[in-house]
């Protein structure tokens, strides 16, 4: 068991002190992944599809305005909140510097467009 005291470091069971601590705070999202919703719901219909696509468009516009390329956006990286609002997650492959010069591919190969694979 780790000792998470208020001293600014963590003491491991073997007595070693860890001074460089990074805390990750995440938001709880009630309804899981969009991928799971699509699997369980099946066909959504045009109204529901438009509702989600509008939100995805807004996310992509915002990322573009901020100069961010997600580079691995797929249903498994989009979460559904309490009021069916979409939340984009996992920016592990994201880039925000010189995105117009990106020439390497990242992400899940099975989701990549054929021209990128070539």
Buried (B, 14 or more C-beta within 10 A) or exposed (E): EEEEEEEEEBBEEEEEEEEEEEEEEEEEBEBEBBBBBBEEEEEEEEEEEEBBEEBBEEBBEEBEEEEBBBBBBBEBBBBBEEEBEBBBBBBEBBBEEEBEEEEEEBBEEEEBEEEEEE
